[in-house]
């Protein structure tokens, strides 16, 4: 029994990771979290601040894309980056 428990505990845990994308839009910057949750902001900084607020209490990253859909910057978010 003990070997079975040790073997079970040695498997990595699957963790859900949230990815929020920020990309250029004709009206500014679109924040894509999920279908139907796609607000557009006139300034990139406002889009990043919104994404950070939506990332609260989650694990994942914010990806800022350029006009060619290439990743320009990644902002990870998890418990170690969170301030109370």
C-alpha positions as a Markdown table, in Angstrom:
| # | Residue | x | y | z |
|---|---|---|---|---|
| 1 | Unk | 0.0 | 0.0 | 0.0 |
| 2 | Unk | 2.7 | 2.5 | 0.9 |
| 3 | Unk | 4.5 | 2.1 | -2.5 |
| 4 | Unk | 1.2 | 2.7 | -4.3 |
| 5 | Unk | 0.7 | 6.0 | -2.3 |
| 6 | Unk | 4.2 | 7.1 | -3.0 |
| 7 | Unk | 3.8 | 6.4 | -6.7 |
| 8 | Unk | 0.5 | 8.3 | -6.8 |
| 9 | Unk | 2.0 | 11.3 | -5.0 |
| 10 | Unk | 4.9 | 11.5 | -7.5 |
| 11 | Unk | 2.7 | 12.3 | -10.5 |
| 12 | Unk | 2.5 | 16.0 | -11.3 |
| 13 | Unk | -0.8 | 17.7 | -10.6 |
| 14 | Unk | -2.7 | 19.1 | -13.5 |
| 15 | Unk | -3.4 | 22.8 | -12.9 |
| 16 | Unk | -5.8 | 25.0 | -15.0 |
| 17 | Unk | -4.0 | 28.0 | -16.4 |
| 18 | Unk | -5.8 | 31.1 | -17.5 |
| 19 | Unk | -4.4 | 33.0 | -20.6 |
| 20 | Unk | -5.6 | 36.5 | -21.3 |
| 21 | Unk | -4.6 | 38.0 | -24.6 |
| 22 | Unk | -4.3 | 41.7 | -25.4 |
| 23 | Unk | -4.0 | 42.6 | -29.1 |
| 24 | Unk | -4.3 | 45.6 | -31.3 |
| 25 | Unk | -7.9 | 46.5 | -32.5 |
| 26 | Unk | -9.1 | 49.2 | -34.8 |
| 27 | Unk | -10.5 | 51.1 | -31.8 |
| 28 | Unk | -7.5 | 50.5 | -29.5 |
| 29 | Unk | -6.6 | 47.3 | -27.6 |
| 30 | Unk | -8.8 | 44.3 | -27.2 |
| 31 | Unk | -8.6 | 42.1 | -24.1 |
| 32 | Unk | -9.6 | 38.5 | -24.9 |
| 33 | Unk | -10.4 | 36.4 | -21.9 |
| 34 | Unk | -13.2 | 34.2 | -23.3 |
| 35 | Unk | -15.8 | 34.4 | -26.1 |
| 36 | Unk | -18.1 | 37.2 | -25.2 |
| 37 | Unk | -15.6 | 38.7 | -22.7 |
| 38 | Unk | -13.6 | 41.0 | -25.2 |
| 39 | Unk | -13.6 | 44.6 | -24.0 |
| 40 | Unk | -11.7 | 47.2 | -26.1 |
| 41 | Unk | -9.7 | 50.0 | -24.5 |
| 42 | Unk | -8.3 | 53.1 | -26.2 |
| 43 | Unk | -4.9 | 52.7 | -24.4 |
| 44 | Unk | -2.7 | 49.7 | -24.0 |
| 45 | Unk | -2.0 | 50.5 | -20.3 |
| 46 | Unk | -5.7 | 50.5 | -19.5 |
| 47 | Unk | -6.1 | 47.1 | -21.3 |
| 48 | Unk | -3.2 | 45.7 | -19.2 |
| 49 | Unk | -4.7 | 47.0 | -16.0 |
| 50 | Unk | -8.0 | 45.5 | -16.8 |
| 51 | Unk | -6.4 | 42.1 | -17.6 |
| 52 | Unk | -4.5 | 42.2 | -14.3 |
| 53 | Unk | -7.7 | 42.9 | -12.4 |
| 54 | Unk | -9.4 | 40.0 | -14.1 |
| 55 | Unk | -6.4 | 37.7 | -13.3 |
| 56 | Unk | -7.0 | 38.1 | -9.5 |
| 57 | Unk | -6.8 | 34.8 | -7.7 |
| 58 | Unk | -5.9 | 32.8 | -10.7 |
| 59 | Unk | -2.8 | 31.1 | -12.2 |
| 60 | Unk | -1.7 | 31.9 | -15.8 |
| 61 | Unk | -0.4 | 34.7 | -17.9 |
| 62 | Unk | -1.3 | 37.8 | -19.8 |
| 63 | Unk | 0.0 | 37.8 | -23.4 |
| 64 | Unk | 0.4 | 41.1 | -25.2 |
| 65 | Unk | 0.4 | 40.5 | -29.0 |
| 66 | Unk | 1.5 | 42.8 | -31.8 |
| 67 | Unk | -0.3 | 43.4 | -35.0 |
| 68 | Unk | 1.1 | 40.2 | -36.6 |
| 69 | Unk | -0.2 | 38.1 | -33.6 |
| 70 | Unk | 3.4 | 37.6 | -32.4 |
| 71 | Unk | 3.9 | 37.6 | -28.6 |
| 72 | Unk | 5.4 | 41.0 | -27.7 |
| 73 | Unk | 5.4 | 40.5 | -23.9 |
| 74 | Unk | 4.2 | 38.0 | -21.3 |
| 75 | Unk | 3.1 | 39.0 | -17.8 |
| 76 | Unk | 2.8 | 35.9 | -15.5 |
| 77 | Unk | 0.3 | 35.9 | -12.6 |
| 78 | Unk | 0.2 | 33.6 | -9.7 |
| 79 | Unk | 0.3 | 33.7 | -5.9 |
| 80 | Unk | 4.0 | 34.7 | -5.9 |
| 81 | Unk | 3.3 | 37.9 | -8.0 |
| 82 | Unk | 0.1 | 38.9 | -6.1 |
| 83 | Unk | 0.2 | 41.8 | -3.6 |
| 84 | Unk | -2.4 | 42.0 | -0.9 |
